[in-house]
C-alpha cells in the first residue's frame, strides 16, 4: 500500500473515531441520571465505561475503550457542546441579516412610498420655489428697467422703485410668496404703462350707452355713468383692469361704466337720440408712459363694472 493510501486510511479512521466519540457524548447527554451517578470518582467512571461498552455491544456496534474514554472526556470537557455566542452588536446585526426575508419586503415598500411622496413634494413645492428664487431677481430688474424707460412721471418711477425694493426685501427674508406678489404688481404696472387706447362710448344697437344709479348711502341722489370701452390702435376692443367704486374690487373688463356729470350724460343721450349715432363718442385717451387716461368730458374718473 502506498504512503498516500495509508494516510487516507488513517484520516478515515480518525474521522470515524471522532464520529463515534460524538455519538458517545450524545448518548451520555440523553442519560443525565446515569452520568450524574457514575462520574463522581474513578471507580464509578470505570463502571460507566463498562456500561457504555455493553450498550454498544447490544446494538451490534464495536467501539474501542479508547473511543469510549474519549467520549467521556469530551463530555467532561464540554467539547462538542454548542456554546452560545455572547450578545453584541455584531450578533444583533447577524440576526437582523438572517431574518431579512421577513422584513425586507415591507421595508422596501416603505422606502418606495417615502421616495414617491418626496418626489411629489419636491416637484410641487421645492422645485418651483427654487426656480422662483433663481429667476425673481432678474424679473424685478427687467421690470423696473422697462418702467423707467417709458414712464412720463417721476411719481410713477418712485412707485415702481418702492415695489421693486419691497420684492427684493421679501426675497432676502425668504418670503417667496410676498416677494412674488410685489413683483406681480410691478409687472402689472409695467403692462399698464405700455397700454395705449381710446375710450369710446358704446353705441351698438340694443346696448346701453349710459345709465344712472342711486348711490348706496344716498337714496335721494343719482350717479350718472357712460358705458365705455377701450379701443386699441388696431381698432380692437381690449380688456383692462377696472376698479368698481361701489365694492372697491378690481376686475378685468372690456366695457365698464365711467362716472360723468349730469350735463355730460344728457348731452351724450341727446347726441344718440338725434340719429342713433354718437358723433362725439371718444371721451378719453390712454397714452404710453401714463397710468391713467386723459378725459375730454367732465368725469370724476370713478368706475363701475356691473349694472
C-alpha positions as CSV (number, residue, x, y, z in Angstrom):
1,X,0.0,0.0,0.0
2,X,1.4,3.4,-0.9
3,X,2.0,6.2,1.7
4,X,-0.9,8.2,0.2
5,X,-3.3,5.3,0.7
6,X,-2.0,4.8,4.2
7,X,-2.6,8.5,5.1
8,X,-6.1,8.4,3.7
9,X,-7.0,5.3,5.7
10,X,-5.6,6.9,8.9
11,X,-7.6,10.0,8.2
12,X,-10.8,8.0,7.7
13,X,-10.2,6.0,10.8
14,X,-9.6,9.2,12.8
15,X,-12.8,10.7,11.4
16,X,-14.8,7.5,12.2
17,X,-13.4,7.6,15.8
18,X,-14.4,11.2,16.1
19,X,-17.9,10.5,14.9
20,X,-18.3,7.6,17.4
21,X,-16.9,9.8,20.2
22,X,-19.6,12.4,19.3
23,X,-22.2,9.7,19.4
24,X,-21.0,8.6,22.9
25,X,-21.3,12.2,24.1
26,X,-24.8,12.4,22.7
27,X,-25.7,9.1,24.4
28,X,-24.4,10.4,27.7
29,X,-26.3,13.7,27.4
30,X,-29.5,11.7,27.0
31,X,-28.6,9.7,30.1
32,X,-28.1,12.6,32.5
33,X,-29.1,10.4,35.6
34,X,-26.6,7.8,34.7
35,X,-23.8,10.3,34.2
36,X,-24.6,12.0,37.5
37,X,-24.3,8.7,39.3
38,X,-21.2,7.4,37.6
39,X,-18.9,10.4,37.0
40,X,-18.1,11.2,40.6
41,X,-15.0,9.1,41.2
42,X,-12.5,6.8,39.4
43,X,-14.3,3.5,40.2
44,X,-17.6,4.7,39.1
45,X,-16.0,6.1,35.9
46,X,-14.9,2.6,35.1
47,X,-18.4,1.3,35.7
48,X,-19.7,4.0,33.3
49,X,-17.2,2.8,30.7
50,X,-18.4,-0.8,31.1
51,X,-22.0,0.2,30.7
52,X,-21.3,2.2,27.6
53,X,-19.4,-0.8,26.1
54,X,-22.3,-3.1,26.9
55,X,-24.9,-0.7,25.4
56,X,-23.0,-0.5,22.1
57,X,-22.3,-4.3,22.0
58,X,-26.1,-4.9,22.5
59,X,-26.6,-2.7,19.4
60,X,-24.0,-4.7,17.5
61,X,-21.5,-1.8,17.4
62,X,-17.9,-2.5,18.3
63,X,-16.4,0.6,20.0
64,X,-12.9,0.6,21.4
65,X,-12.3,1.6,25.0
66,X,-10.1,4.4,23.8
67,X,-13.0,5.9,21.8
68,X,-15.4,5.5,24.8
69,X,-12.9,7.2,27.1
70,X,-12.5,9.9,24.5
71,X,-16.3,10.4,24.6
72,X,-16.4,10.6,28.4
73,X,-13.5,13.0,28.4
74,X,-15.3,15.2,25.8
75,X,-18.4,15.3,27.9
76,X,-16.5,16.4,31.0
77,X,-14.6,19.0,29.0
78,X,-17.8,20.1,27.2
79,X,-16.3,19.5,23.8
80,X,-18.9,19.0,21.0
81,X,-21.3,21.1,23.1
82,X,-22.8,24.2,21.5
83,X,-21.6,27.4,23.2
84,X,-23.9,30.3,22.6
85,X,-22.2,33.4,21.3
86,X,-22.3,36.3,23.8
87,X,-24.7,39.1,22.7
88,X,-23.1,42.0,20.9
89,X,-23.8,44.5,18.2
90,X,-22.3,42.0,15.7
91,X,-24.6,39.2,16.7
92,X,-27.6,41.6,16.5
93,X,-26.6,42.6,13.0
94,X,-26.2,38.9,12.1
95,X,-29.7,38.1,13.4
96,X,-31.2,41.0,11.5
97,X,-29.5,39.9,8.3
98,X,-30.6,36.3,8.7
99,X,-34.2,37.4,9.2
100,X,-34.2,39.7,6.2
101,X,-36.7,37.7,4.3
102,X,-39.3,38.7,6.9
103,X,-38.7,42.4,7.0
104,X,-37.1,43.3,3.7
105,X,-40.3,43.5,1.6
106,X,-42.2,45.7,4.0
107,X,-39.1,47.9,4.4
108,X,-38.7,48.1,0.6
109,X,-42.4,49.1,0.2
110,X,-42.0,51.9,2.9
111,X,-38.9,53.1,1.2
112,X,-40.5,53.3,-2.3
113,X,-43.6,55.0,-0.7
114,X,-41.3,57.6,1.0
115,X,-39.4,58.2,-2.2
116,X,-42.6,58.7,-4.2
117,X,-44.0,61.1,-1.6
118,X,-40.8,63.1,-1.5
119,X,-40.6,63.2,-5.3
120,X,-44.2,64.6,-5.4
121,X,-43.4,67.1,-2.7
122,X,-40.2,68.1,-4.5
123,X,-42.0,68.6,-7.8
124,X,-44.9,70.6,-6.3
125,X,-43.1,72.6,-3.7
126,X,-39.3,72.6,-3.6
127,X,-38.5,72.8,-7.3
128,X,-40.9,75.6,-8.2
129,X,-39.6,77.6,-5.2
130,X,-36.1,77.1,-6.3
131,X,-36.9,78.2,-9.8
132,X,-38.8,81.2,-8.5
133,X,-35.9,82.2,-6.1
134,X,-33.5,81.9,-9.1
135,X,-35.5,83.9,-11.6
136,X,-37.2,86.6,-9.4
137,X,-34.1,89.0,-9.1
138,X,-33.8,89.1,-12.9
139,X,-37.5,89.7,-13.4
140,X,-37.5,92.5,-10.9
141,X,-34.5,94.2,-12.6
142,X,-36.2,93.8,-16.0
143,X,-39.5,95.2,-14.9
144,X,-38.0,98.3,-13.2
145,X,-35.8,99.0,-16.2
146,X,-38.8,98.8,-18.5
147,X,-40.8,101.1,-16.3
148,X,-38.1,103.7,-16.1
149,X,-37.7,103.6,-19.9
150,X,-41.3,104.6,-20.6
151,X,-42.6,106.4,-17.5
152,X,-43.6,110.0,-18.1
153,X,-43.8,110.9,-14.5
154,X,-41.3,110.8,-11.6
155,X,-44.1,109.7,-9.3
156,X,-44.5,106.5,-11.4
157,X,-40.8,105.7,-11.1
158,X,-41.0,106.2,-7.4
159,X,-43.9,103.9,-7.1
160,X,-42.1,101.2,-9.2
161,X,-38.9,101.6,-7.2
162,X,-40.8,101.1,-4.0
163,X,-42.4,97.9,-5.3
164,X,-39.1,96.6,-6.5
165,X,-37.4,97.3,-3.1
166,X,-40.3,95.5,-1.3
167,X,-40.0,92.5,-3.6
168,X,-36.2,92.3,-3.0
169,X,-36.6,92.7,0.7
170,X,-39.1,89.9,1.0
171,X,-36.9,87.7,-1.2
172,X,-33.9,88.4,1.2
173,X,-36.1,87.2,4.1
174,X,-37.1,84.1,2.1
175,X,-40.8,85.2,2.0
176,X,-41.2,84.0,-1.6
177,X,-44.9,84.4,-1.7
178,X,-44.8,88.1,-0.7
179,X,-41.8,88.7,-3.0
180,X,-43.7,87.2,-5.9
181,X,-46.8,89.2,-5.2
182,X,-44.8,92.5,-5.1
183,X,-43.2,91.6,-8.5
184,X,-46.7,90.7,-9.9
185,X,-47.8,94.3,-9.0
186,X,-44.6,95.6,-10.7
187,X,-45.3,93.5,-13.8
188,X,-48.9,94.8,-13.9
189,X,-47.7,98.4,-13.5
190,X,-45.3,98.0,-16.5
191,X,-48.1,96.4,-18.6
192,X,-50.4,99.3,-17.7
193,X,-47.7,101.9,-18.6
194,X,-47.3,100.3,-22.1
195,X,-51.0,100.3,-22.9
196,X,-52.3,102.7,-25.4
197,X,-56.0,103.1,-26.3
198,X,-59.0,105.4,-26.8
199,X,-62.0,105.3,-24.5
200,X,-65.2,105.4,-26.6
201,X,-68.9,105.3,-25.6
202,X,-70.6,102.1,-26.6
203,X,-73.1,102.9,-29.3
204,X,-74.1,99.4,-30.7
205,X,-77.8,98.5,-31.2
206,X,-79.6,97.1,-28.2
207,X,-76.8,98.1,-25.8
208,X,-77.0,100.9,-23.3
209,X,-74.7,103.9,-23.8
210,X,-75.4,105.2,-20.3
211,X,-77.2,104.5,-17.1
212,X,-77.8,106.3,-13.8
213,X,-77.8,104.6,-10.3
214,X,-78.8,105.5,-6.9
215,X,-75.8,105.7,-4.5
216,X,-75.9,103.1,-1.8
217,X,-75.8,105.6,1.0
218,X,-77.8,108.4,-0.6
219,X,-81.4,107.4,-1.5
220,X,-82.2,110.8,-3.0
221,X,-79.1,111.2,-5.2
222,X,-78.2,110.0,-8.7
223,X,-74.9,108.9,-10.2
224,X,-74.5,109.1,-13.9
225,X,-72.4,106.7,-16.0
226,X,-71.4,106.4,-19.6
227,X,-70.9,102.8,-20.8
228,X,-67.5,102.9,-22.4
229,X,-64.8,100.5,-23.8
230,X,-61.1,100.6,-24.7
231,X,-60.2,100.6,-28.4
232,X,-56.5,100.0,-29.4
233,X,-54.7,101.3,-32.4
234,X,-55.9,98.3,-34.4
235,X,-59.5,99.2,-33.6
236,X,-59.9,96.2,-31.4
237,X,-61.7,96.2,-28.1
238,X,-59.2,95.4,-25.3
239,X,-59.9,94.4,-21.7
240,X,-58.4,96.5,-18.9
241,X,-58.4,96.3,-15.1
242,X,-61.2,98.4,-13.7
243,X,-61.9,99.3,-10.0
244,X,-65.6,99.2,-9.1
245,X,-66.2,102.2,-6.8
246,X,-69.3,100.5,-5.3
247,X,-67.4,97.5,-3.8
248,X,-63.8,98.5,-4.2
249,X,-63.0,95.4,-6.3
250,X,-60.7,95.4,-9.3
251,X,-61.8,93.2,-12.2
252,X,-60.8,92.9,-15.9
253,X,-63.5,94.2,-18.2
254,X,-64.0,95.0,-21.9
255,X,-66.7,97.5,-21.0
256,X,-67.4,99.5,-17.9
257,X,-69.3,102.5,-16.5
258,X,-67.5,105.8,-16.4
259,X,-69.0,108.3,-13.9
260,X,-69.7,111.7,-15.5
261,X,-71.6,114.8,-14.7
262,X,-75.3,115.1,-15.3
263,X,-74.7,117.6,-18.0
264,X,-72.3,115.3,-19.9
265,X,-74.7,112.4,-19.5
266,X,-77.7,114.1,-21.1
267,X,-75.5,115.7,-23.9
268,X,-74.5,112.2,-25.0
269,X,-78.1,111.0,-24.6
270,X,-79.3,113.8,-26.9
271,X,-76.5,113.1,-29.4
272,X,-77.6,109.4,-29.7
273,X,-81.4,110.3,-29.9
274,X,-80.6,112.6,-32.9
275,X,-79.8,109.9,-35.4
276,X,-78.9,106.8,-33.4
277,X,-75.2,107.6,-33.7
278,X,-72.9,109.3,-31.1
279,X,-70.7,111.6,-33.1
280,X,-68.5,112.6,-30.1
281,X,-68.0,109.1,-28.9
282,X,-64.3,109.4,-27.8
283,X,-64.3,110.6,-24.2
284,X,-60.7,109.9,-23.3
285,X,-57.3,108.5,-24.3
286,X,-54.7,106.5,-22.5
287,X,-51.1,107.1,-23.8
288,X,-48.0,105.0,-23.3
289,X,-46.0,106.1,-20.2
290,X,-49.0,107.2,-18.2
291,X,-51.1,105.1,-15.8
292,X,-54.4,107.0,-16.2
293,X,-56.2,108.2,-19.3
294,X,-57.0,111.8,-20.0
295,X,-60.6,112.7,-20.5
296,X,-62.3,115.2,-22.7
297,X,-65.6,115.1,-20.7
298,X,-66.5,116.1,-17.1
299,X,-65.8,113.0,-15.0
300,X,-64.6,112.0,-11.6
301,X,-62.7,109.0,-13.1
302,X,-64.7,106.7,-10.9
303,X,-66.0,103.5,-12.5
304,X,-68.4,100.6,-12.0
305,X,-68.2,97.1,-13.5
306,X,-71.7,95.8,-13.1
307,X,-75.1,97.4,-13.8
